[in-house]
């Protein structure tokens, strides 16, 4: 090995693990604002130049520095996370060539052969991220990464996956499935987990396209991005209908999973039903009735899953007394994942459990007063959970300084599909 090639670089797997952990830390510690170079340098104990090399993979660095950066974000460095520059380049070239089906079988075998490694509270990250590191180059994969505190929900994961993998009841038709449920119940995260599943990737060997719509989506922009992801950069549709029709042509011989996330109005999903019978559309929505779709109603977490989520977010074991308090609070918020995440964030910020429970009960009482009836008079559990989620949001906002609260309010003018960069912030 010559002097210039000494050191290691991150694999796709290692890079994805590191970037996901950094993004998660920014969300919990800096309310989504990026770490400065000085903050990263102080946190990891290595130079900015070295950090830049590691994250951008522009040059090999010593393994000790890579280990330091991983440790700074509570990650255990594994041998699958890094390698010699030459070996990684060769591996990527081999993955990008050859017969598509044989590549795909290799992808599934490599993904399933990785043993899960418990990091950040016990979530299985390797199976999920292996799907990205072994995916043939040029195959679209627009799926977001799983959060570091992800908790397995096998009863739901297996049920939805089976819907996608089953033979269509009516041959020659496009299968459309819809995960339905209350806001904050974990529909999008479930879709992300399923889209990373090796069996699903083996079935949909031409890739996964993803669009998160929201309340007022720019449907033409999303459809156009799918067209470009499929390699057609010359076609410029001027209407959503034209874009949808063109996608049907592009997808006619493809095996792809099309995920339409956060659908507020059923008609918004219609133009995304563009695949052949070898494709499948997976929708996440609060609307229980999506026409001509096989619906799956997602329920809240189990008590044990709720405790695991809180523990994973805090990244530290809880004492027996803390576990009892966490279970009590989880029950009070109805085991709703988003409410549990907001709860754990406040505990991480130093709020004690007893104080948080008292404040929460006061917020719920205030909401009940505004609605002129008691929670005991509400028949539907969904309404109680809405109270719980609203109360958790209000408590989180009260933790912000006046300056932070003003900055948060300004986010209301930004379209929800826009990613804020450090310069924009």
N, C-alpha and C positions, 0 to 999 in steps of 0.2 A: 504493500500500500504506500503510495507516495504521500508527501507531506500535506498536499492540498486536500487529500481525501480522508484524512484522519478525522475521527469523531463520528457521530451518528446524526441522522435526521429522523423526524417523525414520520411514521406511516400514516395513511389516511385514517386508520383507526385511532392512533394516538393523537393526531391533530384534532379529530372530532371530539374525543373525550376531553382534551384540554380546553378547547374553545367553548364547549358546553358548560364546563365547570366555571370558567371565567365569566361567561354570560350569566350563569345562575348567581354567582357571587355579586355581580353588579346589580342584579335585580334585588337581592335581599339586603345588601349593604349600602348601596348607593342609589336605590330607587330607580334603577335602570340607567343611570349615568355611567359612562365608561371610566375605568381606572386611568389615571394619568400615568405617563411613563415613570415618573418619580415614585408613585404609589406601588407600581409593579416591581420596581427595582428594590424598594425597601421591603416589600412583602416577601420576595423570593431570595433576596440577598445575592443577586447576580446583576451584572451590568445591563443597561438598557440595550446595548448593542447585541449582547448575547440573547436577550429575550426576543429581540426582533428577528434574529436568525432562526431561533426555535419556532416562533409562530409563523413566520413567512416561509420557512424551510428553504431559505436562499443559500445556506452554507452549512456544512456539518459542524457540530459543537460537541464538547465533551459530555459524556453520559452523566457525570455528576451534576452539571448545570441543568440538564433536562430533569433529572430527579428532583432537584431543588424547586424548580418551577411547578412540577406536578404536586409535590408535597405542600407547597404554598396554597394550593387549592384543594387540599384534602383528597388527593388522588394517589393511588399506589401505582408506581410505574411498573408496567409489565413488559415482557420481552416482545409481545405483539405490538407495542406502542412505538418501537423505534427499530432502526436497522442501518446497515451501511449504505451509503449513497448509491453505489453501483448496483447492489442487490435489489434495492427498492425500484430503481429505474428499470431494471430488467423485468422485475415482477409486473410493473405497470404496463410495460410493452406487451408482455405475454398475455396479460388479462385483456388488453385492447384488441387482440387479433384472434382469428380462428372462427370456427363455426359457432353461431349464436347459441344453439341448443347445448352443445358440449360445454361452452363457457358457463351456461346457466346451471348445469348440473354441478359443475365444479364450485360455483358460487354457493349453492345450497349446502353441498357437502362441507365446505370450509366453514360456513357460518354455523352449522350445527355441531361441528367438531370442537368448537371453542368451549372450554369449560367456564361457567359463570364465575366472576370474581366479585366479591362483595365490597363495594365502595360506597362511601357516603350513606351509611345507614342500612346497607344491604340490598340496594336495587341491582338487578341484573343488567349491566350495561353492555357486556361483551356480545351477547347474542344479537342485540339491537344494532350495535355499531359494526359488527362484522359484515352485515348486509351491505354496508357502504364501502368498506375497505376491499371487498371481493367483487364488487359489481363491475361488469364490463364497462370500459370507458365508452362514452358516447351515448349510453342509455340514460334517458331522462330520469331523474330521481329528485323530486321537489319537496320531499317530506321533511318537516322540521325535526330537530333532534328531541329526544325525550328529556324532560327535566331531571336533574341529578337526584331529586328526591322521589322519583317515580316508584309507585307501589304496584306490584302485580295484582291484577283482578282476573284470575284465570277463568272464573265462571262466565264472565262477560266476554273476555277475549276469545275463548274457544267457541262460544255460541256465534259471535259475529263472523269469525273466521270460517266457520263451517258453512255459513250462508254464502260466503264468497267462493268457496271451493266446491260446493255442490254443483252437480250438473243442472243446467237450467231446466225448469219444469216444462218450458215450451222451447224446443230446439230452434235455434236461429234467432232468438230474441236477446236483447241486451238486459242483463240482470241489474236492477237498481235496488240498493239496500239503504235504509235510513236508520241511523242511531238517533233516537229521540230522548228528550229529557230536559229537566229544569236547567236553567243557566247555572254554571258552576258545578255541575254534577260530574264532569270529566269526559264529555263526549269527544272533544277534540284530542285529548291525550290518548283515549282508547283507540281512535282512528290512527294516530301516529304509531302506537305500539303495533297494531295490526299491519300497517304498511311496512314496518321493518321486519315482519315475521319471515323467516326463511322459506316456509311452505308457500306463503302468499307470493313472495318474490319469484319462486320457482314456477308458480302458476301464471303470473303476469310478467313474463320474461322480457318484455319490451319496455318496462319501466313504470313509474308512477308519476302522474301529474297531480298537482295540488292547487286549489284555489280557496282562499278564505274570504267569503263574500261580505258578511256584516250586514248592517241595516240598509245602507245605500251603496250597493256595489257598482263599480264601473265594469259591467259585464263584458263589453267589447274589449277592454284592456286585458281582462283575464283570458278570454278566448284567444286573443292575439298572442299573448305570452305562451299559450299552449302550442299554437301554430309554430312559433319560433323554436320552442323547445323540441319540436319534432323535426327541426332542420330546415323548415321553409322560411327563409328570411326575405323573400321577394314579394310574397303575397301580402297586400295591405288592405284588409277588409274595412269597409266604411260603416257597416251595420252589424249588430250582433247576429242577425239571422244569416248573413253571408259568411261570417266567421264560423258559425256553427256548422253550416253546410260544408265548408271547406275542411273542417276537422273530420267530418264523417268520411270524406275521401281519404284523408291522410291516415285514419285509423282503421281503414277497411280490412287490412291484413295484419293488424297488430294484436298482441296479447297484453293489454295494459289495464292498470287500476286507475280510475279517475276519481279523485277525492274532492268533493265539494263541501267545504267546511263552513259552519256557522251560517246556515241558510235561515233567514228570517221570514221570507215569503216563498211559498212553494213554487210560484211561477218563475222565480229567479233561477231555479235549478233546471228548468225545462231545456234551456239552450245548451246545457252541459251533458245532455243525454246523447252523446255523439259517437260512442264506440260501437264496434261490431259485436257479434254474439260471443266473441272470444275476449271481450273486455268486460269490465264491471264498474258501475258507478256506486260509490259509497258517499252518502250524504250524512252530515250531522246537523241537527236542527232542534229547536225548541217546539216546533210545530209537529203535533202528533200525527197529522194526516198529510202525507206526501202521496199524490196520486200515482198509482201503478208502481209502488215501491213496497218491498217487504220490510216492514218496520220492526225495529228492536228497541224496546223500552229499557233505558239504562237507569238502574236504581242507585241509591247512595252506597257508600262504603260500609263494610261490616265494622263492628267495633275494633277488631284486631287490625284491620287495614287502616282505620283512622289513626290508631296509635302509632302504627308503623310510619305513616305519612308525617306525622308530627315529629317523630324521632329522627327520620331521615332529614327533614328540613333543619332541625337543630344540630344535626351532625355530631351528636353526643348522646351517650346512654342516659336514660332517665332513672332516677331512684324509684323505689317502690311507691313512695309518697307522691312523687311527681307523676308517675304513671297513673295513679288513682285520680289525681286532679285532671290530668289530660283526658282520661276516659270520661270523667264527669262532664268536662267541657265539650268533648266531642259529641256526647249524647245530647247536650243542650243545643248544639248547633245543627242537630239532625244528621250528623255524619256526612255533611256536604263537603266535598273536597276543597272547593275554593274558600269556604269559610274556615276550614282547617288550616289552609295555607296562610290566610291572614292572621289567624290565631298564633301559629308558630312564629310568624315574623315579629309579632309583638313580644312574644316570650324571648326571642333572640335579641330584641332591643332592650331587654332588662325589665319588662313588666312582669310582676309576679302573678302566679295563677289566681290567687284569691282576689287580688285587686282587679284582674281582668274579668273574672266571673261576675263580680259586683257591678263593674261598669257595663258589661254586656247585658245583664238583667235590667239595669236602668234604661239602657237604650231600647230594649224590646218593650219595656213598659211604656216608654214615650211613644213608640210607634203604635202600640195598641190604643193609646189615648187618642192619637190623631185619627185612627180608623174607627173610633167610638165603639169598639167591642174588644172583648178579652180574647187572648189566645185560646182559652179553654172553650170558647164558643165557636172557634173555627173548625170546620169539619175536615177540610183537606190538609193533609200533611204538607203539601206543596206550599200552601200559604204560610205555614209556620216556618218553613225553610227559607222562604223569601224574607220574612222578618229577621231570621237569624243572619242571613247574608247581608242584608242592609245594615243591621246593627254592627257587624264586623267591619264593613266598609267605613261606617261613621267613626268607629273607634280608631281605625287605622289613620284616617284623615286628621283626627285630633292629635295624633302623635307628631304631625308635621309642624315645623316652625311657620310663622306667618309668611316668610319669604318662600319656603318650599310649597306652602299651600297656594300661593299666588302662581308659582310656576306650574303647579299641577293643574290649576284652573285653565291656564293658557293651552294645555294639551287638548282641551275641548274643541279648539278650532282646527286641529290637525286631522286629516282623514285617517281612518283607522287602519288602512292598508299601507301607511307610510312608515318606513323605518327611520328613526331619528339617529343621525350620526352625531359624533362628538361636536363637530363644527356647528350643526344645527342647534344642539342643546346650548 
